[in-house]
Every structure is written in structure tokens, then in C-alpha cells.
Amino acid sequence: MPPSCPGCSPTTLLFACRQMGAHGLEDASAAHAFLIALGKDFRRPLVLLRTLMMELSAAATRPIRIAPWCCCRMTGSEAALIDVLGRSLSNEHAAHLLLADMLGVRHAGGPLATATALAIAIADQGMPIGG
């Protein structure tokens, strides 16, 4: 069940990432969670999250561990992703290092640009992820 509180919290992002990772980018539960969290302006962040998930999958040289949606704890990969989204607007260098380490690559500029765009889209809704 998606988080019921309004606003795009890290919990909502985590739920959507887990659903997309398990059921594909077009998962209806992830879209519904974004609709509930963000209201009528949910499409831009949802499309950016789908793009980010696709880019992470393509760029990764090692497995990105995700837990089932019902799990109370985050995996290291999930925690790194939430941290990257939180830091991407305030400390781009740290966000790049975290993302590159998570993916097992030296340069993660493409996925970082999408992560930054996602963080901006959520912040534009008045609900920054933090960092």
C-alpha cells in the first residue's frame, strides 16, 4: 500500500522505485502513489523517475539491490539513491560520487542530470527532498 500522507516524501519515492523495479516502469501503483502525493502535477516527476530508473538500469555494472515494497528497511542502494536525490541540488560533487559508487562506474553524469531534474521537479511542488 502506498504512503497515504500528502507530499512527495522519500517514502513515496522509495515505494515508486520498488514498484517500478519489481513490476516495470509503467507500474500503476507507482503512478497512483505519485498522483496521491503530488496531485494534478504528478506527471513530470513520474516521467523523470521512470527515466532515472531506466538510466540507472542501463548504466549499472553491478546489481542495484531493491527490497519488496513492504520492507521497513532500505537497502544500501536505495539509501544511496535517496541520498543522491537529496544532495543533487546542494552538493553535486557528493551526489555524483555516491551515484557513481552505487552504479560501479567512474562517470555518472547522465543519471545524475536526471536525478537533479527529478529533485527540481519535486522541489517545484514545494516539497524538496532535503539534503
Steps between C-alpha positions, in 0.01 A plus 500: 500500500648841406562762765180691577649829615498785247828620360774323314701367789798268472256223597289571191810501280621178655162334448490609134857384437425162654181456299670598173796278577276202564220554247641726230508870424129522423387367839157642588562492875802728462300739283215498753741575786632803310144613419403484867823666616526777240147555375428611146865588431630147551596422139832686473656342811360158404648515149833614644500214752425252221786648297734486799415136568565414134833687500610337826423158358692571180802656671546257789789257485387323817162404642291776654334340799139591566277359770133404471260792545395377843852490647557752779872543435683638201775316320833675457414574136163651594656714772765622257236590241291698750818672620599584141158657440532700821853622430472560126386860546735597781818295447530373145851360548396283797189387315711400199741299716214318675325421173818386324582275796149354503515425127861380501610750236744792491268751336128521572423835341194385304313341790607785727348756262172308506515468880554875526207567266283271716608680818419835334158373384414391853636822651286697253199339669614660825618169645881478475654167588763660720870448509 
